[in-house]
């Protein structure tokens, strides 16, 4: 057993309180102090880790206590080696999770903090209230008495008087105030229908993060947060996922960007050769690749360009004649017959599967997924159980191919998005997180 770097988890009572901008500013401010900062994201978020990396220069990894077993969690925790401090960002509200194994909050940010022993810094939006915010913070502190709690950062404070009143309430409740952030309309990240835009799409990300860091330095007690960070005993055996092939051609651009960092790290650590290519630039996958992997992303925003990328599509079809192709969510849609955008325009896709999806007829799909494969897919045999997460707004208009798996939500209820397979081509709507241990 070894001593691990100290850490804290940044969370909030709910989404939309400003924790992501606090997280990015904190990562950059601590990096600017000369610290090696290891970021993490609690939960299955695809987008935030790229922002984290831009802020501190170190790859961010998801920690997911619903989807990941101890071996994988330990393998991901080991990525903190060489860091001076770990900062994790929560998802949704601190205690929000799923009702599985007879308990609520399973897979929550609180569970991540408890497992790693990292105290919670709660970002509280005090807009529209003053002393009453202390009741919220006190409730979050006492709801789970065994959860370490560092204190609060008060966000969107309107005036010095507002700050005095909010602090008074926190003092009376015995809550430590670690920072007070005045209300500023420019401290928001651009959003789209799946949440934040991708880091690569931000018009001036470096300037924005530098601004967040300046704001945090001025209004947050960074020394107090560092002092609150807690070390835990670590060093347990862990491992990251094995690669599905030796040579992997991986689509990577604005249309295909959602691959969990722990998967890519595990593949590379095991010696797999990953060759990125851009379908949007009409690049072809490595012709020597054993597997072409199309991740999720935003193909619906680039459907016309994908349909026109004939070099890419021709090479993909040629590859599928002899070697496997797999697509996740957006990648799965691109492997289908057609994609209908939100304006109702139909765009021909690769046609390697019969799938037809529509964003004109939107339907929200969100949640954990457990899939039991009915047929093999790259890296996994029929009968293997996989865990993942689904998040999209597309509607299936046609799915004529054989289902790939029986798929269930976190409560064990079947879902109709089974994925499909034809020949050497497979696709799923869920993003793979990990196989279940045998």
N, C-alpha and C positions, 0 to 999 in steps of 0.2 A: 504494500500500500504506500502511496506517495501523496504528498500535499499538492493539491491542485491550485491553480490561480483563483483568487477571490472573484466573486461575481454578484451581480444584482439582476433582477428582472423588472423591466419597465412595463407596467400594466395600467389599467384604468377601469372604472366602473362599467364602461360601455365603449362601443366603437364611436369614432368621431370626436374624441376628446382632445386630440392633438398628440397622442403618444408617439406616432411615427416621426413627427418633426422633432419632438424631444429626443427620441432615440438617435436620429441622425446627427443632431447638434451635439449630443453627448459623446457619440463615437468620435466625431471629428475633434471636439475640444480635448478629449483625453489623448487622442493621437498626437495633437499639437503639443501636448505636454511632454511628449517623448515616450509615451507608453505604447506597448504592443497590445492592441485591443482585439479580443476574439468575440465577434458577434454571433448571436444565435436568434432564431425565430421559433417561438413556441407555436406549434400547430402546422397545418399543411399549406401555408401561404406560399404561392409561387413567385410573387413579385418583390416583396420586401427584401429578401436576401441580396438581390442585385443592388438595391439602394444602400444596404449596409456595407457591401464591399466598396462601393464608390466613396463612402464616408470614411472608412478606416483602412482600406487597402488590404483587407484580409477576407478570405472567403467566409461567408455566413452559412450556417447549417441549420436545417429544421430539426427540432426536437419534438417528437409526437408520441405521447404516452399511450394513445389508443392504438396506433398503427405499429409501433415499434416494440420489439421484445428487448429484454435486458442486454443481450449481446450487441444488438445494433445501437441501443442507447449508449452503451459503454464505448462502442467504437466511435460514435459521434462526439461524445464527451472528450475522447482522447485527442480530438482536433484542437483542443485548447493548449496543447503542449507548446511551450515557448512564449505563451502570452503572459502579460502582467496582470490583466484584468479581463473578465468576461462580462459582456452586457447582452442580455436576452430581451427581445421584444415579445410581449404577449399578443394574443389575438382576441378580438371581441372584448367582453368583460372578463375580469379576473377569474370568476368562478364558472364561466360559461363553457359547457362541454356537452357530452351526450350521456343519456341515461342507459348505461350498459353495465353489466355485472352487478345489477341491483343497486347502483348508486348514481347520483347525479354528479355532473361535473367531471366525468371520466374523460380524459384527454384535454382538460382545461389548462390554462396558464398557471393556475394555483398548483395543480398537480406537478407541472414542470418545476416550479420553484421549490416545492416541497421535496421532490426527488433529488434535486441538485443542492438543496440547502441554501439557496440564494434568496436573500431578503427582497421583498417587494417594494418598489417605489411606485406609488399610485399617483397617476396624473389625474387630477380632479378639475373638471371644468366648473368654475364657480360663477359663470355667467347666469344672471337671474336669481342669485341667492347670495348669502353672505355667511352668517353663523350656521345656517342650516347645512352647509356643505360639510361641517364637522360631523353631523349625524351620519351622513353617507360614509365618510372616511372611517368613523368609529365602527359602523356596521361591517365594513369590509375587513377591518382589523380583527374584530372579535368573532366573525362568522366561523373562522377556522382557527381556533386558538393555537394549534401546533404550527401554523404557517408563519415563518419569519417575516416581519414587517418593518421596513426601514423608515418609512415616513411618506409624505406627500409632496408633490409639486402642484401648486395652485396655478391653473391656467386661465387665460382670458379674464384677467383682473382689470376692472374698468378705471379705477382711480386709487390714489393713496388712501382715501377713506374706505373704499371697498376692501383694500388689502388689510387695513386695521381691523375691520369687522370680521373678515374671514379668518385672520390670524387669531383673533380673540376666541372664536369658536374652537379652533384647533387646540389652542392652549388649554381651554377648559376641558377638552376631551382627552388631553394628554397625547396628542398627535404631533410628531415632529414635522415641522415645515422645512423642507430641503430647498425650496425655491419658490419664487413668485413671478409668473410671466405676465406682463401687461398684454392687454388685448391688442393684436395686430392682424389686420386683414390679409397681409401678404405672407403670413406664415402658414400657408396651406400648399399641399401638393396637388397638381392637376389630376382629375379623375375622368374615368370613362365607365362604360356599362359594366365592366368586371372589376371596378375599383380603381386603384391608382394606375396611371399610365406606367409603362415600363421605364426603367431607368435610362435605357438607351434613347427613349423618345423625349425625355425632358429637354426643353429648349435651352436651359442653362443650369444644368444640375450642379456643376462645381461651384458656381456663384451662390446658388441657393443653399447648399450644404455649408459653405463658409459663413453665410449669413446666419444660419441656424446656430452654428458654433459660437459666433460672436454674441448672439442673443442669450445663449445658455451661460456663457462665461459671465455676462453682466448680471444675470438674474437668478442663477442657481449656484448653490454652494457645492462646487465640484469636490472640494476636499472632504466634505461631510458624506457625499455619496461614496467616495473611495473608502472612507473609514467604515461605512456601513457594509461594504462588500464583504462577503463571508467565504472562507475557504472550507472545503470539505475533503474528507479522505477519499482518495480515488485510486486508480490504477487497476481496476478490475479488467479481466479479459474481455475484449470486444472485437468486433469485426464489422467491416462495411460490406455491402452486397457484391457478389461476384458478377463479372461481365457476362452478357448473353452471347458474346462472340469475341473472337480475337481482334478482328479488324472491323470497326464500326464506322460507317459513314453517318454522321449526325447532322441533320438539318438545323441550322442556327441562323436566324435573322429575325426581323420584326414580326414575321408571321409564325415562326416556330421557335419559341424561346423558353418554354416552361419544362425544364428538367431539374429534378431535385439535385442540389449540389452533392449530397452524400452518395448518390448513385454514380455520378461522374467521377468523384474522388475514388470510390471503391473500384470502379472499372479500371481507372488508370493505375491505381496502386497494385492491382492484380496483373498488370502488364498489357492490358488491352490497348490497342492503337486506335485513337479516335480522330477521324478526319472530318472537320466541320465543312459544310458547304451551304450556299445560300440559294434556295429555290427562287426567291424573289429576284435575284440577280441572274436567273436562268443558268446557274451553275449545275453541273452534273455530279452525282455522288461518285466517290472513288470507285472506279471499275473493278478494283481488286478487293473491295470490301466483302466481308462475309455476311454482313447485315446492313441494311439501311433502316435507320430509326428516325421517324418523324415525330418530334415532341408536340405538345400542345402549344397554343399561342393564339393568334388572332387572324386566322385565314379569312374570316368573313370580312375583314377590313381591307384585304388585299386580293380578293377572289379574282378580279379581272386580270391582275398581273400574273397570278398563278396559272390561270387558264391560258394565258399567252406564252407561258414559259415552256415552249415546246422542246427545247434541248433537255431540260430537267425532266419533263414528263416522259419523253421518249426513252431516256436513259433509265428512269425508274421502272418503266414497263419491261425493258430489256432485262434489268437486274432480277425482277420478279419471276422471270421465266426459269431461273436456275437457283436463285438464292433468296432467303427470306427478307421480307419487308414488314415493318411493324409501325403502326401509328397510334398515338395517344390523343384523344379528344380532337383538337384542331388537326393534328396529323392524321387521325382516323377519317375525319371529314374530307381531307385532301385526297385520300385514297379512294374515296367513293365515286359515284357516277356524276354527281352534281352537287353544287352548293348554291343556295338561293340567298342573296343578301337581303338586308333590311328594306331595300327599295323594291324588292320583288324580282330582281334580275337574276336569271339562271346562268350559272357559270359551270362549264364542263370541267371536271376534275380528272384524276388519273384513270378512273374507270377500272381499277383493280379490284374493287368491291362494288356491290350494287347500291351502297348507301346513298340516299339523297337526304340532305338536311336543309333546313330553312331558318333564316333569321328574320324573315318577314312575319312568320308565325312564331313568336318568342315564347319559350317555356323555361322557367327557372329550374335548374338542377343543381343541387348543392348537398354535399355530405360525404361522410366516409363510405367506403365500399369494401366489402369482402367478396372476392370472386373465387369460385372453384372452377378450374379450367376443365372444360369438356373436350378440348383439343389442345395439342401442344402449341406453344408460342415461343418465340426466341428466348432461350435460356431456361425454359420451364416445360415440364412434361404435363400431359393430361392428368388430372387429378390433383395437381398442386393448388394449394390455396394461396391467394395473394391479397395483400391489403393496399388500399390506395384511397384516392379522394377525387370526387367529381365536382366540377364547377363550370357551368356554361348555360347559355340561354337558347340553344338550338332546339329545333323540333325535328324529329325523325319523320320523314314522309315516306320513305321506303327503306327496307332493310331485308332484302331477299335471301341473303346468304345464311349459311348455317351459323347458329350462335356459337360464340367462342367459349362462354362460361355461364354458369349460374351466378348471378350477382345479387348481393344483399346489402342493405344499409346497416348502420351501426347497431340497430336493434334486431337484426336478423330477418327483417322483412324483405321479400324479393323486390327487385326493381327491374323494369323492362329493358334498360340499356345494357344488354348482354354482350355487346361487342359482336364481332363476326369474323369469319375466316373463309378464304377461298384459295386453294392451291397453297402457295408459300406466303400468302399475304394474311396478316392478322391486324385487328384493330380493336381498341377499347375506348370507351368514353371516360374511364377513370385514369388518373395519373398514378402509375405504379410508385409505391413507397417502399415496400419490402415483401418478400415471400414469407409466409408463416413457417416457423420452425417445424420440422417433421416430428 
